[in-house]
């Protein structure tokens, strides 16, 4: 493909994922593959920019694809699950394939001729929102369902964080104590 693009300069737009920028429990392989694709995007842009080849990527969040629709329908209460998924996005909804396609078309166009090596999130600002609201489900779900609690890694977070902060002095010594115990030849 690069040989063809060298003959007629153009643009590569890779489809990554927000999970290449952040991680979810149990998704190590997927996150690693998407992070690798994002790295490849930057490397191609650097290595082949002089050949007139641009390379960018889009990193979609939750998009209303057939695969995601099947997943939602498999949940015990699909309507409640849709509400939960929409609520994790500051935009208050999930994205559409047409929105992703519009971003890809722009990045491939001449209007984006000076854009290369970039990863564009298209996620309703989901990655910018801290997920600590899951630590306080009684506040988040005062009037709504709690469908995601069964797969929620933040359940019990507050209690664990409080326990760890109490145990921290025993578990991890203060840096000055570590420095005093180091041989003179090692400096911190």
C-alpha positions as CSV (number, residue, x, y, z in Angstrom):
1,X,0.0,0.0,0.0
2,X,2.8,2.4,0.8
3,X,4.3,1.9,-2.7
4,X,1.0,2.9,-4.2
5,X,0.7,6.0,-1.9
6,X,4.2,7.1,-2.8
7,X,3.2,7.1,-6.5
8,X,0.1,9.1,-5.7
9,X,0.3,10.7,-2.3
10,X,-2.7,10.3,0.0
11,X,-4.0,9.6,3.4
12,X,-4.4,6.6,5.6
13,X,-7.0,6.7,8.3
14,X,-6.8,3.9,10.9
15,X,-9.8,2.9,13.1
16,X,-8.5,2.6,16.6
17,X,-10.5,2.8,19.9
18,X,-10.7,4.8,23.1
19,X,-9.5,1.5,24.6
20,X,-6.2,2.2,22.9
21,X,-5.9,5.4,25.0
22,X,-7.3,4.0,28.2
23,X,-8.0,0.5,29.6
24,X,-10.9,-1.5,30.9
25,X,-10.6,-4.5,33.1
26,X,-10.5,-7.8,31.2
27,X,-9.7,-6.1,27.9
28,X,-5.9,-6.3,27.9
29,X,-5.5,-7.9,24.4
30,X,-7.9,-5.5,22.8
31,X,-6.4,-2.4,24.5
32,X,-2.9,-3.5,23.5
33,X,-3.8,-4.1,19.9
34,X,-5.5,-0.7,19.6
35,X,-2.6,1.1,21.4
36,X,-0.3,-0.6,18.9
37,X,-2.4,0.7,16.0
38,X,-2.2,4.2,17.4
39,X,1.6,3.9,17.7
40,X,1.8,2.6,14.1
41,X,-0.3,5.6,13.0
42,X,2.3,8.0,14.4
43,X,5.3,6.0,13.1
44,X,3.9,5.9,9.6
45,X,3.2,9.6,9.7
46,X,6.8,10.3,10.8
47,X,8.5,7.8,8.5
48,X,6.5,8.6,5.3
49,X,5.4,12.2,5.7
50,X,8.2,13.3,3.4
51,X,6.7,11.0,0.7
52,X,3.4,12.9,0.9
53,X,1.7,10.2,2.9
54,X,-0.5,11.3,5.8
55,X,-1.6,8.9,8.5
56,X,-4.2,9.5,11.3
57,X,-6.5,7.5,13.4
58,X,-9.9,7.8,14.9
59,X,-10.6,6.4,18.4
60,X,-14.3,5.8,18.7
61,X,-16.1,5.2,22.0
62,X,-19.4,3.4,22.2
63,X,-20.9,3.5,18.7
64,X,-24.3,2.1,17.8
65,X,-23.0,-0.8,15.6
66,X,-24.8,-4.1,15.0
67,X,-22.3,-5.8,17.3
68,X,-23.1,-3.4,20.1
69,X,-26.8,-3.7,19.5
70,X,-26.6,-7.5,19.8
71,X,-24.7,-7.1,23.1
72,X,-27.3,-4.6,24.4
73,X,-30.2,-6.9,23.5
74,X,-28.5,-9.8,25.3
75,X,-28.7,-7.9,28.6
76,X,-31.5,-8.6,31.1
77,X,-33.0,-5.2,30.6
78,X,-31.8,-3.7,27.3
79,X,-33.7,-0.4,27.9
80,X,-32.0,0.2,31.3
81,X,-28.6,-0.8,29.8
82,X,-29.0,1.7,27.0
83,X,-29.7,4.4,29.7
84,X,-26.6,3.3,31.6
85,X,-24.4,3.4,28.5
86,X,-25.7,6.9,27.5
87,X,-25.1,8.2,31.0
88,X,-21.3,7.5,31.0
89,X,-21.0,10.0,28.1
90,X,-21.1,13.7,29.0
91,X,-22.9,14.1,25.6
92,X,-25.7,12.0,27.1
93,X,-25.8,9.5,24.2
94,X,-23.8,7.1,22.2
95,X,-22.3,7.8,18.8
96,X,-23.5,6.8,15.3
97,X,-21.5,5.1,12.5
98,X,-22.3,8.1,10.4
99,X,-20.5,10.4,12.8
100,X,-17.4,8.2,12.7
101,X,-17.6,8.1,8.9
102,X,-17.8,11.9,8.7
103,X,-14.6,12.3,10.8
104,X,-12.8,9.6,8.6
105,X,-13.9,11.4,5.4
106,X,-12.6,14.7,6.7
107,X,-9.2,13.3,7.7
108,X,-8.9,11.7,4.3
109,X,-9.8,14.9,2.5
110,X,-7.6,17.7,1.2
111,X,-9.1,20.0,3.9
112,X,-7.0,18.0,6.4
113,X,-3.8,18.2,4.3
114,X,-1.7,19.4,7.2
115,X,-3.0,17.0,9.8
116,X,-0.9,13.9,10.3
117,X,0.1,11.6,13.1
118,X,-2.9,12.4,15.2
119,X,-5.4,10.2,17.1
120,X,-8.9,11.7,17.2
121,X,-11.3,10.7,19.9
122,X,-14.9,10.5,18.9
123,X,-16.5,9.4,22.1
124,X,-19.0,12.0,23.4
125,X,-16.2,13.1,25.8
126,X,-16.3,9.8,27.6
127,X,-12.6,9.7,28.1
128,X,-12.5,13.1,29.7
129,X,-15.1,12.1,32.4
130,X,-13.6,10.5,35.5
131,X,-15.4,7.3,36.3
132,X,-15.2,7.8,40.1
133,X,-19.0,8.3,40.1
134,X,-19.1,4.5,40.2
135,X,-17.6,4.7,43.7
136,X,-20.7,6.4,44.9
137,X,-23.6,4.5,43.2
138,X,-26.1,5.7,45.8
139,X,-25.6,9.2,44.4
140,X,-25.4,8.3,40.7
141,X,-28.4,6.1,40.7
142,X,-30.8,7.8,43.0
143,X,-33.5,7.6,40.4
144,X,-32.2,5.1,37.8
145,X,-31.2,1.5,37.3
146,X,-27.9,-0.1,38.3
147,X,-27.5,-2.6,35.5
148,X,-23.8,-2.2,35.1
149,X,-23.0,-2.8,38.8
150,X,-22.4,-6.5,38.0
151,X,-19.5,-5.6,35.8
152,X,-18.4,-2.5,37.5
153,X,-14.8,-2.4,38.7
154,X,-15.4,0.5,41.0
155,X,-17.8,-1.3,43.3
156,X,-16.5,-1.0,46.8
157,X,-13.8,1.5,45.7
158,X,-14.5,4.0,48.4
159,X,-14.1,1.3,51.2
160,X,-10.9,-0.1,49.6
161,X,-9.4,3.4,49.1
162,X,-10.1,4.2,52.8
163,X,-8.6,0.9,53.9
164,X,-5.5,1.5,51.8
165,X,-5.0,5.0,53.1
166,X,-5.1,3.7,56.7
167,X,-2.6,0.9,55.8
168,X,-0.3,3.0,53.7
169,X,2.1,3.9,56.5
170,X,2.7,0.2,57.2
171,X,2.8,-0.9,53.6
172,X,5.0,1.8,52.0
173,X,7.5,3.6,54.1
174,X,8.0,7.3,53.8
175,X,10.7,8.2,51.1
176,X,13.0,9.7,53.8
177,X,13.0,6.3,55.6
178,X,13.9,4.6,52.4
179,X,16.8,7.1,51.8
180,X,18.2,6.5,55.3
181,X,18.2,2.7,54.7
182,X,20.1,2.9,51.3
183,X,23.8,2.4,51.1
184,X,25.8,5.6,50.7
185,X,26.7,4.7,47.1
186,X,23.1,4.9,46.1
187,X,21.4,8.3,45.8
188,X,17.7,8.8,45.5
